[in-house]
Each structure stands twice: as structure tokens, then as C-alpha cells.
Amino acid sequence: DELLHELGGSERVAEMTGRSHRMVKGQGRTWESEKRKKDNVRERQMFQDGEKRVAIISEAASTGISLHADRRAKTHHKR
């Protein structure tokens, strides 16, 4: 959660995990629990399209997911 926060938060980082909650930095130095939408397919697409430049993926979510550059994606950045 701290890594996700340091890399720009859920607005900039695609998180593909099986988690239903995550910790987000609240006011000051406190961390608060936040419900997470488990939409790994959408997160993957946002990463592939360049809307999110960083992806965090867990072993549980990695089965069957490819993050390689794809001709069908909006962007063709090296991954």
C-alpha cells in the first residue's frame, strides 16, 4: 500500500490483485482502509492504453494476464 501511494495512488497505478480492501493515506500521517473494486480486467486495460503507467500485480492475479505491448492497445510503449 505504501508503494502504491508513493507511485501516485490508485489514480495512476493499475493494481491487479485479489484484495477487496487497501490502505490509503488519509489526513496527516494516518492510514485508512478503503474498499477496492476488484476489476482487474479494467485495470489491465487502463495500463495497456497508457492511462496508468505503472502496474502492480500479485501472483494470484497474474494467471492468464499478459502485460506485454499489444498492437490492439491505444499505446505501444515498451513494458
GINOR-V902757 format. One record per residue. N is the residue number from 1. RES is the residue in one letter. PHI is phi as a letter, one per 40 degrees, with the letter a starting at -180 (NA if undefined). PSI is psi in whole degrees, -180 to 180 (none if undefined). OMEGA is omega in whole degrees, 0 to 359 (none if undefined). Layout:
{{N & RES & PHI & PSI & OMEGA} {N & RES & PHI & PSI & OMEGA}}
This chain:
{{1 & D & NA & -38 & 178} {2 & E & c & -40 & 177} {3 & L & c & -46 & 179} {4 & L & d & -43 & 179} {5 & H & c & -47 & 182} {6 & E & c & -28 & 181} {7 & L & c & 2 & 174} {8 & G & h & 0 & 178} {9 & G & g & -180 & 185} {10 & S & c & -16 & 177} {11 & E & c & -25 & 185} {12 & R & b & -12 & 184} {13 & V & b & 128 & 176} {14 & A & c & 119 & 179} {15 & E & b & 116 & 178} {16 & M & b & 94 & 182} {17 & T & a & 179 & 176} {18 & G & c & 9 & 185} {19 & R & c & 144 & 177} {20 & S & c & -16 & 178} {21 & H & b & 157 & 173} {22 & R & a & 160 & 178} {23 & M & c & 131 & 178} {24 & V & b & 149 & 180} {25 & K & c & 122 & 179} {26 & G & c & -154 & 179} {27 & Q & c & 136 & 180} {28 & G & g & -132 & 183} {29 & R & b & 12 & 183} {30 & T & c & 150 & 176} {31 & W & b & 138 & 182} {32 & E & b & 148 & 178} {33 & S & c & 138 & 180} {34 & E & b & 134 & 177} {35 & K & c & 137 & 183} {36 & R & b & 134 & 173} {37 & K & c & 122 & 180} {38 & K & c & 76 & 181} {39 & D & b & 70 & 184} {40 & N & c & -31 & 180} {41 & V & c & -45 & 179} {42 & R & c & -42 & 178} {43 & E & c & -42 & 178} {44 & R & c & -45 & 181} {45 & Q & c & -40 & 179} {46 & M & c & -36 & 176} {47 & F & c & -46 & 180} {48 & Q & c & -35 & 181} {49 & D & c & -3 & 178} {50 & G & g & 5 & 178} {51 & E & c & -30 & 175} {52 & K & b & 126 & 186} {53 & R & c & -9 & 181} {54 & V & b & 140 & 176} {55 & A & b & 133 & 172} {56 & I & b & 124 & 184} {57 & I & b & 136 & 178} {58 & S & c & 164 & 179} {59 & E & c & -39 & 181} {60 & A & c & -36 & 183} {61 & A & c & -11 & 187} {62 & S & c & -16 & 182} {63 & T & c & 118 & 176} {64 & G & g & 0 & 181} {65 & I & b & 131 & 175} {66 & S & b & 131 & 178} {67 & L & b & 15 & 178} {68 & H & c & 157 & 176} {69 & A & d & 139 & 185} {70 & D & b & 131 & 180} {71 & R & c & -25 & 181} {72 & R & c & -15 & 181} {73 & A & c & 159 & 180} {74 & K & c & -34 & 179} {75 & T & b & 154 & 181} {76 & H & b & 33 & 179} {77 & H & c & 149 & 173} {78 & K & c & 143 & 181} {79 & R & b & none & none}}
